[in-house]
Amino acid sequence: MKKPTLLILAAGMASRYGSMKQIDGFGPNGETIIDYSIYDAINAGFGKITFIIKEEFLENFKAIFDAKLAGKVETDYVFQTFDLKKYGIDKEIERAKPWGTGHAILEAQNQIHEPFCVINADDYYGYEAFKSMVDFLTTEASENKYSIVGYKIGNTLSANGSVSRGVCKTDASGNMTEITERTKVYPKDGGIVFEENGTETPLDASTPVSMNFWGFTPEVFKTTEKLFVDFVANNENDPKSEFFIPLIADYLIKNNIASFKVIPTDAKWFGVTYKEDKEIVQENINKLVQEGVYPAKLW
């Protein structure tokens, strides 16, 4: 059986962070967060790394990753563009930002023909999550059975501001029944709350949330394209609207087209939403190196 592909979403503009955080250095020798994800993914059993980027990022990405990954894993690049004609939409819609994470995975449909996993470029997930996902993609995934790694929300917050989290509800079998985007989640008075319309609602620290770690098979592209075309038609006059992966998952679940197994993990996620997060990420990575989880020089 062909090894699964890791699809890394790296086309975002990082407006809150203030620079191109996808290729910022965090490790002892300038390693990016992506380096640690790829290192874990190779060891877990992924066979190809596909980067979703803006075309103007290509030279920077190839300079950073091609030489170090040569002979270790196959690499590929996909551009997230504003071209809608490839989806039968005969319009040019002016936007500052790409169309979102759901559109990003759709852009890769001609290059991915095997089960695949989607992650963010600027998030650290840990080896356990990649191994669990490989196991799922190679033994359970099908055209109507997908997955998501569910991190405990208490293990995913930033000390430097509120964050957005996709809160997952599950049934007795551990399948997701609903995912709700909470756009303002933060710690308060020893607990966790999300804010909506000025009202704070508590969340249990063990609540599973999406950190954009999804498992699919290529059959998802057909539905994704249909949904994206509809989304563009309904949002063409809203330049800030984004077609997110949870919109796809929600449609597939509610229409009984596919299920999503929530793969539990106790791992601590960390990432860089704000510039102030960089020091914390560096401390976390240095600790993992000191504990022997990673070599000081990754490649």
LOLUMKE-8821 format. One line per 4 residues: number of its first residue (from 1); their letters; for each residue z, x, y of N, C-alpha, C. Coordinates in Angstrom, 1 decimal. Each point is the difference from the previous one (the first is absolute). Last residue first. Layout:
<recs>
NUM = a = Z/X/Y/Z/X/Y/Z/X/Y; ...
</recs>
This chain:
<recs>
299 = wlka = 11.2/18.7/17.6/-1.3/0.3/-0.6/-0.2/1.5/-0.3; 4.1/-1.7/2.0/-0.4/-1.1/-0.9/-1.3/0.4/-0.8; 4.3/2.7/1.8/-1.5/0.0/0.3/-0.6/-0.9/-1.0; 4.4/0.0/-0.4/0.0/0.2/1.4/-1.5/0.1/0.5
295 = pyvg = 1.0/-3.0/-4.3/0.1/1.4/0.3/-0.1/0.2/1.5; 2.2/-4.5/-2.1/-1.3/0.6/0.4/0.2/1.5/0.2; 3.6/-2.3/-1.7/-1.0/-1.1/-0.2/-1.4/0.5/0.3; 4.4/2.4/0.6/-1.0/0.4/-1.1/-1.0/-1.1/-0.3
291 = eqvl = 3.6/0.3/3.5/0.5/-0.6/-1.3/-1.0/0.4/-1.2; -1.0/1.3/4.5/1.2/0.7/-0.4/0.5/-0.5/-1.4; -3.6/-2.2/2.0/-0.4/1.3/-0.4/1.2/0.8/-0.5; 0.8/-4.2/1.8/-0.7/-0.2/-1.3/-0.5/1.4/-0.5
287 = knin = 1.9/-0.2/4.3/1.0/-0.3/-1.0/-0.6/-0.1/-1.4; -2.9/0.4/3.7/0.8/1.3/-0.3/1.0/-0.2/-1.0; -2.2/-3.8/1.4/-0.9/0.8/-0.8/0.7/1.3/-0.3; 2.3/-2.9/2.9/-0.1/-0.6/-1.4/-0.9/0.9/-0.9
283 = eqvi = 0.3/1.2/4.6/1.3/0.2/-0.7/0.0/-0.5/-1.4; -3.8/-0.9/2.7/0.1/1.5/-0.3/1.3/0.3/-0.8; -0.5/-4.4/1.7/-0.9/0.3/-1.1/0.0/1.4/-0.4; 2.4/-1.1/3.8/0.7/-0.6/-1.2/-0.9/0.2/-1.2
279 = ekde = -1.7/1.3/4.2/1.1/0.9/-0.4/0.7/-0.5/-1.3; -3.5/-2.7/2.0/-0.5/1.2/-0.6/1.1/0.9/-0.5; 0.4/-4.3/2.4/0.2/0.0/-1.5/-0.4/1.3/-0.6; -0.6/-1.2/4.7/1.3/0.5/-0.3/0.3/0.0/-1.5
275 = kytv = -4.1/-1.7/1.8/0.0/1.4/0.1/1.4/0.6/-0.4; -1.4/-4.6/-2.3/0.3/0.4/1.4/0.0/1.6/0.0; -1.0/-2.1/-4.0/-0.4/-1.1/0.9/0.0/0.5/1.4; 0.2/2.3/-5.0/0.0/0.3/1.5/-0.6/-1.1/0.8
271 = gfwk = 2.9/0.4/-5.1/-1.3/0.1/0.7/0.1/0.2/1.5; 2.6/-0.8/-5.4/0.1/0.4/1.4/-1.4/0.3/0.5; 3.1/-2.4/-4.5/-1.2/0.2/0.7/0.3/0.7/1.4; 2.7/-0.2/-4.8/0.1/-0.1/1.4/-1.3/0.4/0.6
267 = adtp = 1.0/-2.2/-5.1/-0.4/1.2/0.8/0.2/-0.3/1.5; 0.5/-2.8/-4.0/1.2/0.3/0.8/-0.3/1.1/0.9; -3.3/-4.0/-2.3/0.3/1.5/0.1/1.3/0.1/0.8; -3.7/-3.9/-2.8/1.2/0.4/0.7/0.2/1.5/0.1
263 = ivkf = -4.4/-3.3/-0.3/0.6/1.1/-0.8/1.2/0.5/0.8; -2.8/-4.8/-0.3/0.8/0.8/0.9/0.7/1.1/-0.8; -4.7/-2.9/-0.9/1.3/0.5/-0.5/0.7/0.8/1.0; -3.8/-3.9/0.5/0.4/1.3/0.5/1.4/0.4/-0.6
259 = sain = -4.7/-3.5/-1.2/1.5/0.2/0.2/0.2/1.4/0.5; -4.5/-3.5/0.5/0.6/1.2/-0.5/1.5/0.0/0.2; -2.7/-3.8/0.9/-1.0/0.8/-0.4/0.5/1.3/-0.7; 2.1/-4.2/2.2/0.1/0.3/-1.5/-1.2/0.8/-0.5
255 = nkil = 1.2/-1.3/4.7/-1.1/-0.7/-0.7/-0.1/0.3/-1.5; 3.4/1.9/2.8/0.0/-1.5/0.3/-1.1/-0.7/-0.7; 0.2/4.8/-0.3/1.1/-0.6/-0.7/0.0/-1.5/0.2; -3.3/2.6/2.2/-0.2/0.1/-1.5/1.2/-0.7/-0.7
251 = ydai = 0.2/0.3/4.7/-1.1/-0.9/-0.4/-0.1/0.0/-1.5; 3.1/3.0/1.9/0.4/-1.4/0.2/-1.0/-1.0/-0.5; -1.2/4.6/0.1/1.0/-0.3/-1.1/0.4/-1.4/0.1; -2.7/1.5/3.5/-0.7/0.0/-1.3/0.9/-0.5/-1.1
247 = lpif = 2.0/0.9/4.1/-0.8/-1.2/0.1/-0.9/-0.2/-1.3; 2.6/4.0/0.6/0.7/-1.2/-0.5/-0.7/-1.3/0.2; -2.1/4.1/1.6/0.0/-0.2/-1.5/0.9/-1.2/-0.4; -2.1/-0.1/5.0/0.9/0.9/-0.8/-0.1/-0.4/-1.5
243 = fesk = -2.7/-0.3/4.9/-0.1/-0.6/-1.4/0.8/0.9/-0.9; 0.4/-0.9/5.6/-0.2/0.9/-1.1/0.0/-0.7/-1.4; -0.5/-0.7/5.9/0.3/-0.5/-1.3/-0.4/1.0/-1.1; -0.6/0.4/4.9/1.2/0.7/-0.6/0.3/-0.6/-1.4
239 = pdne = -3.6/-1.6/3.0/-0.2/1.4/-0.3/1.2/0.8/-0.7; -2.0/-5.1/0.3/1.3/0.6/0.1/-0.1/1.4/-0.4; -3.6/-3.2/-0.2/0.4/0.1/1.4/1.4/0.6/0.2; -2.0/-0.7/-4.4/-0.9/0.9/0.8/0.4/0.1/1.4
235 = nnav = 1.9/-2.5/-4.0/0.8/0.9/0.9/-0.9/0.9/0.8; -1.4/-3.2/-3.5/1.1/-0.7/0.7/0.7/0.8/1.0; -3.7/1.7/-2.6/-0.4/-1.2/0.7/1.1/-0.7/0.8; 1.0/3.8/-2.7/-0.7/0.4/1.2/-0.5/-1.3/0.8
231 = fdvf = 2.1/-0.7/-4.2/1.0/0.5/1.0/-0.7/0.4/1.3; -2.6/-1.3/-3.8/0.7/-1.1/0.6/0.9/0.4/1.2; -2.0/3.4/-2.5/-1.0/-0.7/0.7/0.6/-1.2/0.7; 2.8/2.3/-2.9/-0.3/0.7/1.2/-1.0/-0.6/0.9
227 = lket = 0.9/-1.8/-4.3/1.1/-0.2/0.9/-0.2/0.7/1.4; -3.1/0.8/-3.5/0.0/-1.4/0.4/1.0/-0.3/1.1; 0.1/4.2/-2.1/-1.1/-0.1/0.9/-0.1/-1.5/0.5; 3.3/0.9/-3.2/0.3/0.6/1.3/-1.1/-0.1/1.0
223 = tkfv = -0.6/-1.4/-4.5/0.8/-1.0/0.8/0.3/0.6/1.3; -2.3/2.9/-2.8/-0.8/-1.2/0.2/0.7/-1.1/0.9; 2.1/4.1/-1.6/-0.9/0.2/1.2/-0.8/-1.3/0.3; 3.1/0.8/-3.8/0.6/-0.6/1.3/-0.9/0.1/1.1
219 = eptf = -0.9/1.8/-4.4/-0.3/-1.4/0.1/0.6/-0.6/1.3; 0.8/4.6/-1.6/-1.2/-0.3/0.9/-0.3/-1.4/0.2; 5.0/1.1/-1.1/-1.2/0.4/-0.7/-1.1/-0.4/0.9; 5.4/1.4/1.3/-1.1/-1.0/-0.1/-1.0/0.5/-1.1
215 = gwfn = 5.2/0.9/2.7/-0.8/0.3/-1.1/-1.1/-1.1/-0.3; 3.4/2.1/4.4/-0.6/-1.1/-0.8/-0.8/0.6/-1.1; 3.5/1.0/4.2/-0.3/0.7/-1.2/-0.5/-1.0/-1.1; 1.9/-0.6/4.8/-1.4/0.2/-0.2/-0.4/0.9/-1.1
211 = msvp = 4.4/-1.6/0.9/-0.3/1.1/0.8/-1.5/0.4/-0.1; 3.3/-4.6/-1.0/-1.2/0.7/-0.1/0.0/1.2/0.9; 4.5/-2.4/-2.1/-1.0/-0.1/1.1/-1.2/0.9/-0.4; 5.0/-2.5/-2.1/-1.2/0.8/-0.2/-1.0/-0.2/1.1
207 = tsad = 5.5/-0.3/0.2/-1.2/-0.8/0.0/-1.2/0.8/-0.2; 4.8/1.3/0.3/-0.8/0.2/-1.2/-1.3/-0.8/0.0; 3.3/-0.2/3.6/-0.6/1.4/-0.1/-0.8/0.2/-1.2; 0.5/-4.8/2.5/0.8/0.8/-1.0/-0.7/1.4/-0.1
203 = lpte = -0.3/-3.0/4.5/-0.7/0.3/-1.2/0.8/0.8/-0.9; 0.6/-3.6/4.6/0.3/1.1/-0.8/-0.9/0.1/-1.2; -1.2/-1.8/5.0/0.3/-0.5/-1.3/0.3/1.1/-0.9; -0.6/-1.4/5.6/0.2/1.0/-1.0/0.4/-0.6/-1.3
199 = tgne = -3.0/-1.6/4.6/1.0/-0.4/-0.9/0.2/1.1/-1.1; -3.5/-0.3/3.5/1.3/0.3/0.6/1.2/-0.3/-0.9; -4.6/-0.4/-1.5/0.2/-0.9/1.2/1.4/0.1/0.6; 0.1/2.8/-4.0/-1.1/-0.9/0.1/0.3/-1.0/1.1
195 = efvi = 2.0/4.7/-2.8/0.0/-0.8/1.2/-1.3/-0.8/0.1; 3.4/2.4/-4.1/-1.4/0.0/0.6/0.1/-1.0/1.2; 3.9/3.4/-2.6/-0.5/-1.3/0.5/-1.5/0.1/0.3; 4.6/2.6/-2.7/-1.4/0.0/0.4/-0.4/-1.3/0.4
191 = ggdk = 5.0/2.8/0.0/-0.9/-0.8/-0.8/-1.4/0.2/0.5; 3.8/2.0/2.1/0.2/0.3/-1.4/-0.9/-0.8/-0.9; -0.3/-0.5/4.8/1.4/-0.3/-0.4/0.2/0.2/-1.5; -4.9/0.3/0.9/0.9/-0.5/1.0/1.4/-0.3/-0.6
187 = pyvk = -5.6/2.1/-0.9/1.4/-0.1/-0.4/0.8/-0.5/1.2; -5.2/-1.5/-0.6/0.8/1.1/0.5/1.4/-0.2/-0.6; -5.5/-2.2/0.6/1.2/0.1/-0.9/0.7/1.3/0.4; -4.3/-3.2/1.5/1.1/0.7/0.7/1.2/0.0/-0.9
183 = tret = -4.1/-2.0/-1.4/-0.5/1.1/0.9/1.1/0.7/0.8; -1.1/-2.6/-4.9/1.0/0.0/1.0/-0.2/1.1/0.9; -3.0/-2.8/-3.9/0.1/1.1/0.9/1.1/-0.2/1.1; -0.6/-1.8/-5.2/0.1/-0.5/1.4/0.2/1.2/0.9
179 = ietm = -1.6/-1.7/-5.3/0.3/1.2/0.8/-0.1/-0.5/1.4; 0.6/-2.3/-5.3/-0.3/-0.1/1.4/0.3/1.3/0.7; 0.3/-0.6/-4.7/-0.4/-1.4/0.3/-0.4/-0.1/1.4; 0.4/4.2/-4.0/0.1/-0.5/1.4/-0.5/-1.4/0.2
175 = ngsa = 2.2/2.0/-4.6/-1.3/-0.1/0.7/0.2/-0.5/1.4; 3.3/0.5/-3.7/-0.2/1.2/0.9/-1.3/0.0/0.7; 2.0/-3.5/-2.9/-0.7/1.0/-0.7/-0.3/1.3/0.8; 2.2/-4.0/1.8/0.8/0.5/-1.1/-0.7/1.1/-0.8
171 = dtkc = -1.8/-0.5/4.9/0.5/-1.0/-0.9/0.8/0.7/-1.1; -0.6/1.6/5.4/-0.5/0.1/-1.4/0.5/-1.1/-0.8; -1.0/1.8/5.5/0.7/-0.9/-0.9/-0.6/0.1/-1.4; -0.1/3.5/4.5/-0.5/-0.5/-1.2/1.0/-1.0/-0.6
167 = vgrs = -1.4/2.3/5.1/1.1/-0.4/-0.8/-0.5/-0.8/-1.2; -2.0/3.8/3.5/-0.4/-1.2/-0.7/1.1/-0.4/-1.0; 0.5/2.6/4.9/0.1/0.1/-1.5/-0.5/-1.3/-0.6; 0.6/3.3/5.0/-0.6/-1.2/-0.7/0.1/0.2/-1.5
163 = vsgn = 3.4/2.1/3.9/-1.2/0.2/-0.8/-0.5/-1.3/-0.5; 3.5/2.4/4.3/-0.3/-1.1/-1.0/-1.3/0.4/-0.8; 2.9/4.0/2.0/-0.6/-1.2/0.5/-0.3/-1.0/-1.1; 1.9/4.5/-0.7/-0.5/0.1/1.4/-0.7/-1.2/0.5
159 = aslt = 1.9/1.0/-4.5/1.1/0.0/1.0/-0.4/0.0/1.4; -2.5/-2.1/-4.5/0.0/1.1/0.9/1.2/-0.1/0.9; -0.9/-2.0/-5.3/0.1/-0.2/1.4/-0.1/1.3/0.8; 0.0/-1.1/-5.0/-1.3/0.2/0.7/0.1/-0.1/1.5
155 = ngik = 3.3/-0.9/-3.8/-0.5/1.4/-0.2/-1.2/0.3/0.8; 2.0/-4.4/-0.2/1.0/0.9/0.5/-0.3/1.5/-0.1; -2.7/-3.5/-1.9/-0.2/0.1/1.5/1.0/0.9/0.6; -2.0/0.6/-4.9/1.1/-0.8/0.6/0.0/0.2/1.5
151 = ygvi = -4.6/0.2/-2.9/1.1/0.8/0.5/1.1/-0.8/0.5; -4.4/-0.7/-3.4/1.0/-0.7/0.9/1.1/0.9/0.3; -5.5/0.3/-1.6/1.3/0.6/-0.1/1.0/-0.6/1.0; -4.3/-2.5/-2.3/0.5/0.6/1.2/1.3/0.7/-0.3
147 = sykn = -4.8/-2.3/-2.8/1.4/0.4/0.2/0.3/0.5/1.4; -3.7/-3.2/-3.6/0.2/1.1/1.0/1.5/0.3/0.1; -3.8/-3.1/-3.0/1.4/0.5/0.0/0.1/1.3/0.8; -4.1/-2.5/-1.2/1.0/-1.0/0.6/1.4/0.4/-0.1
143 = esae = -3.7/2.7/-1.5/-0.6/-0.6/1.1/0.9/-1.1/0.6; 2.6/3.9/-2.3/-1.2/-0.7/-0.4/-0.6/-0.7/1.2; 4.3/3.7/-1.9/-0.8/-0.5/1.0/-1.3/-0.7/-0.5; 3.5/2.5/-2.6/0.2/-1.5/0.3/-1.0/-0.6/0.9
139 = ttlf = 0.2/4.8/-1.6/0.4/-0.8/-1.2/0.1/-1.5/0.3; -1.2/3.6/3.2/-0.7/0.4/-1.3/0.4/-0.9/-1.1; 1.8/-0.6/4.4/-1.5/0.0/0.2/-0.7/0.3/-1.4; 4.9/0.2/0.3/-0.5/-1.3/0.2/-1.6/-0.1/0.0
135 = dvms = 2.1/4.2/-0.1/0.3/-0.7/-1.3/-0.5/-1.4/0.1; -0.3/2.5/3.9/-1.0/0.5/-1.0/0.2/-0.7/-1.3; 3.2/-0.8/3.3/-1.3/-0.7/0.3/-1.1/0.5/-0.9; 4.4/1.9/-0.3/0.0/-1.4/-0.4/-1.3/-0.7/0.2
131 = kfae = 0.4/4.4/1.5/0.0/0.0/-1.5/0.0/-1.5/-0.5; 0.4/0.8/4.7/-1.4/0.4/-0.5/0.0/-0.1/-1.5; 4.2/-0.6/2.0/-0.9/-1.1/0.3/-1.4/0.2/-0.5; 3.2/3.4/-0.5/0.3/-1.1/-0.8/-0.9/-1.2/0.2
127 = ygyy = 0.0/4.0/2.8/-0.7/0.1/-1.3/0.1/-1.2/-0.8; 0.4/-0.3/5.4/0.7/0.6/-1.1/-0.7/-0.2/-1.3; -0.9/-1.3/5.0/0.3/-1.0/-1.0/0.8/0.6/-1.2; -1.5/0.7/5.6/0.4/0.7/-1.2/0.5/-1.0/-1.0
123 = ddan = -3.7/-0.5/4.3/1.2/-0.5/-0.7/0.3/0.9/-1.2; -3.9/-0.1/3.1/1.1/0.5/0.7/1.3/-0.4/-0.6; -4.5/-1.4/-1.5/0.0/1.5/0.1/1.3/0.6/0.5; -0.4/-4.6/-3.0/-0.2/0.4/1.4/0.1/1.6/0.0
119 = ivcf = -1.9/-2.9/-4.4/1.2/0.5/0.7/-0.3/0.3/1.5; -2.1/-2.4/-5.1/-0.1/0.2/1.5/1.3/0.4/0.6; -2.8/0.1/-5.1/1.2/-0.2/0.7/-0.2/0.3/1.5; -3.3/-1.4/-4.7/0.4/0.8/1.1/1.3/-0.4/0.7
115 = pehi = -4.0/-0.4/-4.5/1.3/-0.5/0.6/0.4/1.0/1.0; -5.1/0.2/-0.5/1.1/0.1/-1.0/1.3/-0.6/0.7; -4.2/1.0/2.3/-0.4/-0.8/-1.2/1.0/0.0/-1.1; -1.3/1.4/5.6/1.1/-0.1/-1.0/-0.4/-1.0/-1.1
111 = qnqa = -2.7/1.1/3.8/0.4/1.2/-0.5/1.1/0.0/-1.0; -1.9/-3.7/2.6/-1.2/0.6/-0.6/0.4/1.4/-0.7; 3.2/-2.7/2.5/-0.4/-0.7/-1.2/-1.2/0.7/-0.7; 2.9/1.0/4.2/-0.2/0.9/-1.2/-0.6/-0.6/-1.2
107 = elia = 1.1/-2.4/4.2/-1.0/1.1/0.3/-0.3/0.9/-1.2; 3.5/-3.3/-0.1/-1.4/-0.6/-0.3/-1.1/1.1/0.3; 4.6/1.0/1.0/-0.3/0.1/-1.5/-1.4/-0.6/-0.3; 1.4/-0.3/4.5/-0.1/1.4/-0.4/-0.3/0.1/-1.5
103 = hgtg = 0.9/-4.2/2.0/-1.4/0.4/0.3/-0.2/1.5/-0.5; 4.3/-1.7/-0.2/-0.8/-0.8/-1.0/-1.5/0.4/0.2; 3.2/1.8/3.0/0.1/0.6/-1.3/-0.8/-0.7/-1.1; -1.5/-0.2/5.4/1.2/-0.2/-0.8/-0.1/0.5/-1.4
99 = wpka = -3.3/0.1/3.8/0.3/-1.4/-0.4/1.2/-0.1/-0.9; -0.7/4.1/3.8/-0.7/-0.5/-1.2/0.5/-1.4/-0.4; 0.4/1.4/5.2/0.6/0.4/-1.3/-0.8/-0.6/-1.1; -1.3/-0.9/4.4/0.5/1.4/0.2/0.5/0.5/-1.4
95 = reie = -4.2/-3.6/1.0/1.5/0.1/-0.4/0.4/1.4/0.3; -4.5/-3.8/0.4/0.7/1.1/0.6/1.5/0.0/-0.4; -4.4/-1.9/-2.7/1.2/-0.4/0.6/0.8/1.2/0.6; -5.2/-1.8/-1.8/0.8/1.2/0.3/1.2/-0.4/0.8
91 = kdig = -3.4/-2.6/-3.9/0.7/0.1/1.3/0.6/1.4/0.2; -1.9/-2.7/-4.1/-1.0/0.5/0.9/0.5/0.0/1.5; 1.8/0.1/-5.3/0.5/-0.5/1.3/-0.9/0.7/1.0; 0.1/0.9/-4.8/-0.8/-1.2/0.3/0.4/-0.6/1.3
87 = ykkl = 1.7/4.1/-1.9/0.7/-1.1/-0.6/-0.8/-1.3/0.4; -1.3/4.2/1.6/0.0/0.2/-1.5/0.7/-1.1/-0.7; -0.2/0.2/4.8/-1.2/-0.4/-0.6/0.0/0.1/-1.5; 3.4/1.4/3.3/0.2/-1.2/-0.7/-1.2/-0.5/-0.8
83 = dftq = 2.4/4.7/2.3/-1.3/-0.6/-0.4/0.3/-1.2/-0.9; 3.1/3.3/2.0/0.0/-1.3/0.6/-1.3/-0.8/-0.4; 2.8/3.8/-3.1/-0.9/-0.1/1.2/0.1/-1.4/0.6; 2.2/3.9/-3.7/0.2/-1.3/0.5/-0.7/-0.2/1.3
79 = fvyd = -1.1/3.5/-4.2/0.2/-0.2/1.4/0.3/-1.5/0.3; 0.8/3.6/-4.3/-0.6/-1.2/0.3/0.3/-0.3/1.5; 0.1/4.3/-4.0/0.3/-0.5/1.3/-0.8/-1.3/0.3; 2.1/3.4/-4.4/-1.1/-0.8/0.5/0.5/-0.5/1.4
75 = tevk = 1.3/3.6/-4.6/0.3/-0.6/1.3/-1.3/-0.7/0.5; 2.6/2.0/-4.9/-1.2/-0.4/0.7/0.4/-0.6/1.3; 3.1/3.7/-2.3/-0.3/-1.4/-0.1/-1.3/-0.3/0.8; 1.5/4.5/-1.0/1.2/-0.7/-0.4/-0.3/-1.5/-0.2
71 = galk = -3.3/3.3/1.5/0.4/0.3/-1.3/1.3/-0.7/-0.5; -0.5/0.1/5.1/-1.1/0.4/-0.8/0.5/0.5/-1.4; 2.7/-1.2/3.9/-0.1/-0.9/-1.1/-1.1/0.3/-1.0; 1.0/2.6/4.0/1.2/0.0/-0.7/-0.1/-1.0/-1.3
67 = adfi = -3.7/0.3/3.2/0.3/1.3/-0.7/1.2/0.0/-0.9; -1.1/-3.9/2.7/-1.0/0.3/-1.0/0.3/1.3/-0.8; 2.8/-2.0/3.8/0.2/-0.4/-1.4/-1.1/0.5/-1.0; 0.3/0.9/5.0/1.4/0.0/-0.6/0.0/-0.2/-1.5
63 = akfn = -4.1/-0.2/2.4/0.6/1.3/0.2/1.3/0.1/-0.6; -2.2/-4.1/0.0/-0.6/0.9/-1.0/0.6/1.4/0.2; 1.4/-3.3/3.1/0.5/-0.3/-1.4/-0.6/1.0/-1.0; -1.5/0.3/4.5/1.4/0.3/-0.1/0.5/-0.1/-1.4
59 = elfe = -4.3/-1.5/1.0/0.0/1.4/0.0/1.5/0.5/-0.2; -0.8/-4.7/0.3/-0.5/0.6/-1.2/0.2/1.5/0.0; 0.9/-3.7/3.4/1.1/0.8/-0.7/-0.5/0.9/-1.1; -2.8/-3.1/2.5/0.3/1.1/0.8/1.2/0.9/-0.5
55 = ekii = -1.4/-4.2/-2.1/-1.0/1.1/-0.2/0.4/1.3/0.8; 3.9/-3.2/-1.8/-1.1/-0.2/1.0/-0.9/1.3/-0.1; 2.5/-1.5/-4.4/0.3/0.6/1.3/-1.1/-0.5/1.0; 2.2/-0.1/-5.4/-0.6/-0.9/0.9/0.3/0.5/1.4
51 = ftik = -0.2/2.6/-5.0/0.6/-0.2/1.3/-0.8/-1.0/0.8; 1.0/1.2/-5.4/-1.0/-0.4/0.9/0.7/-0.3/1.4; 0.7/2.7/-5.1/0.6/-0.3/1.3/-1.1/-0.5/0.9; 0.7/0.3/-5.7/-0.8/0.2/1.2/0.8/-0.4/1.2
47 = gfga = 1.8/-0.1/-4.5/-1.1/0.9/-0.2/-0.9/0.2/1.2; 5.6/-1.1/-1.5/-1.2/-0.5/0.7/-1.1/1.0/-0.1; 4.6/0.4/-1.8/-1.1/-0.3/-0.8/-1.2/-0.7/0.7; 4.5/2.2/1.2/0.2/-1.3/-0.6/-1.2/-0.5/-0.8
43 = niad = 0.0/4.0/2.6/1.0/0.2/-1.1/0.2/-1.3/-0.7; -2.7/-0.1/3.8/-0.7/0.8/-1.0/0.9/0.1/-1.2; 1.8/-2.2/3.7/-1.0/-0.8/-0.7/-0.7/0.8/-1.1; 3.2/2.2/2.8/0.6/-1.0/-0.9/-1.0/-0.8/-0.8
39 = yisy = -1.6/2.9/3.4/0.6/0.8/-1.1/0.7/-0.9/-1.0; -1.8/-2.1/3.8/-1.1/0.5/-0.9/0.6/0.8/-1.2; 2.9/-1.4/3.4/-0.5/-1.2/-0.7/-1.0/0.4/-1.0; 1.6/3.3/2.9/1.0/-0.4/-1.0/-0.4/-1.2/-0.8
35 = diit = -2.8/1.4/3.6/0.1/1.0/-1.1/0.9/-0.3/-1.1; -0.2/-2.8/3.9/-1.1/-0.2/-1.0/0.0/1.0/-1.1; 2.8/0.5/3.7/0.6/-0.9/-0.9/-1.1/-0.3/-1.1; -0.5/4.7/2.1/0.0/-1.3/0.5/0.7/-1.0/-1.0
31 = egnp = 0.7/5.5/0.8/-0.5/-1.0/-0.9/0.1/-1.4/0.7; 1.4/4.7/1.4/-0.9/-0.9/0.8/-0.6/-1.1/-0.8; 3.3/3.1/-1.7/-1.2/0.7/0.3/-1.1/-0.8/0.7; 4.3/-1.8/-1.2/0.3/1.4/0.4/-1.2/0.8/0.4
27 = gfgd = -0.6/-5.3/0.5/0.6/0.8/-1.0/0.3/1.4/0.5; -2.3/-3.4/2.6/1.4/-0.4/-0.2/0.8/1.0/-0.9; -4.9/-0.9/3.4/0.7/0.8/-1.0/1.5/-0.3/0.0; -4.5/-3.1/1.3/1.0/0.7/0.6/0.8/0.8/-1.2
23 = iqkm = -3.8/-3.3/-0.3/-0.2/1.5/-0.3/1.1/0.8/0.7; 0.0/-4.8/0.4/-0.5/0.2/-1.3/-0.1/1.5/-0.4; 1.2/-1.7/4.4/1.1/0.4/-0.9/-0.5/0.2/-1.4; -1.9/0.2/5.0/-0.7/-0.3/-1.3/1.0/0.4/-1.1
19 = sgyr = 2.0/-1.6/4.7/-1.0/1.0/-0.3/-0.5/-0.4/-1.4; 3.3/-2.7/2.2/-0.5/0.8/1.2/-0.9/1.1/-0.4; 2.6/-4.0/-2.1/0.4/1.4/-0.3/-0.4/0.9/1.1; -1.2/-4.6/0.0/1.4/0.2/0.3/0.5/1.4/-0.2
15 = samg = -4.6/-1.2/-1.0/0.3/-0.2/1.4/1.5/0.2/0.4; -3.5/0.9/-4.0/1.4/0.5/0.2/0.4/-0.2/1.5; -4.2/-1.2/-2.6/0.0/0.8/1.2/1.4/0.5/0.4; -2.6/-1.1/-5.0/0.8/-0.6/1.1/0.1/1.0/1.1
11 = aali = -2.0/0.6/-4.5/-0.9/-0.2/1.1/0.7/-0.6/1.3; 1.2/1.2/-4.9/0.3/1.0/1.0/-0.9/-0.2/1.2; 1.6/-1.7/-5.3/-0.4/-0.6/1.3/0.4/0.9/1.1; -1.2/0.8/-5.4/1.0/0.3/1.1/-0.5/-0.5/1.3
7 = lltp = -0.6/-0.7/-5.7/-0.7/-0.2/1.3/1.0/0.1/1.1; -0.6/1.6/-5.4/0.9/-0.2/1.1/-0.7/-0.1/1.3; -1.5/-1.0/-5.5/-0.2/0.7/1.3/1.1/-0.3/1.0; -0.2/0.2/-5.8/0.0/-0.8/1.2/-0.2/0.9/1.3
3 = kkm = -2.0/1.3/-5.0/1.3/0.1/0.7/-0.2/-0.9/1.3; -2.7/-1.0/-4.6/-0.1/0.7/1.3/1.3/0.0/0.7; -0.4/-0.4/-5.4/0.0/-0.8/1.2/0.0/0.9/1.2
</recs>
